[in-house]
């Protein structure tokens, strides 16, 4: 997956994954406005992490489940 201008974020998350693999737990918060690519960055990172042998979970809030994109933009 090719992402524009996301190399820094992916590199940071990859380094934190490497640290967590050595026993140093890490947490990442991805924040931003609507349609800025947060989900795309997280999907790309999850694919990289799984390729490295990590377990990736995809979670969403109760509000987001079943919410159609058209409903979100009214």
C-alpha positions as CSV (number, residue, x, y, z in Angstrom):
1,X,0.0,0.0,0.0
2,X,1.4,3.4,-1.0
3,X,0.6,6.3,1.2
4,X,1.5,9.9,0.6
5,X,3.3,11.8,3.3
6,X,2.9,9.1,5.9
7,X,6.4,7.7,6.0
8,X,7.2,9.4,9.3
9,X,4.1,8.1,11.1
10,X,4.7,4.6,9.8
11,X,8.4,4.7,10.7
12,X,7.6,5.9,14.3
13,X,4.9,3.1,14.8
14,X,7.3,0.5,13.4
15,X,10.1,1.6,15.8
16,X,7.6,1.4,18.7
17,X,6.5,-2.1,17.5
18,X,10.2,-3.2,17.6
19,X,10.5,-1.8,21.2
20,X,7.4,-3.6,22.3
21,X,8.7,-6.8,20.8
22,X,11.6,-6.6,23.2
23,X,9.4,-6.2,26.2
24,X,8.8,-2.5,26.4
25,X,5.1,-1.9,26.0
26,X,4.0,1.0,23.8
27,X,0.7,2.8,23.1
28,X,0.0,4.9,20.0
29,X,-2.8,7.4,19.7
30,X,-3.7,8.5,16.1
31,X,-5.9,11.7,16.1
32,X,-7.0,14.1,13.4
33,X,-10.0,15.4,11.6
34,X,-12.4,13.6,9.4
35,X,-11.0,12.0,6.2
36,X,-7.4,12.7,6.9
37,X,-6.2,9.1,6.4
38,X,-6.1,7.8,10.0
39,X,-7.7,4.5,9.2
40,X,-5.5,4.1,6.1
41,X,-2.3,4.7,8.1
42,X,-3.5,2.2,10.8
43,X,-4.4,-0.4,8.1
44,X,-0.9,0.0,6.5
45,X,0.8,-0.3,9.9
46,X,-1.3,-3.4,10.8
47,X,-0.3,-5.1,7.6
48,X,3.4,-4.4,8.3
49,X,3.0,-5.6,11.9
50,X,1.4,-8.8,10.9
51,X,4.1,-9.4,8.3
52,X,6.6,-9.1,11.2
53,X,4.7,-11.7,13.2
54,X,2.6,-9.4,15.4
55,X,-1.1,-9.9,16.2
56,X,-3.2,-7.0,15.0
57,X,-6.7,-6.3,16.3
58,X,-9.2,-3.9,14.7
59,X,-11.5,-2.2,17.1
60,X,-14.1,0.5,16.7
61,X,-16.4,2.4,19.0
62,X,-20.0,1.4,19.5
63,X,-21.0,4.7,17.7
64,X,-18.9,3.8,14.6
65,X,-20.1,0.2,14.2
66,X,-22.8,0.1,11.5
67,X,-22.5,3.8,10.8
68,X,-22.8,4.5,7.1
69,X,-20.4,7.1,5.6
70,X,-23.4,9.0,4.2
71,X,-24.9,9.1,7.7
72,X,-21.7,10.6,9.1
73,X,-21.8,13.5,6.6
74,X,-25.6,14.0,6.8
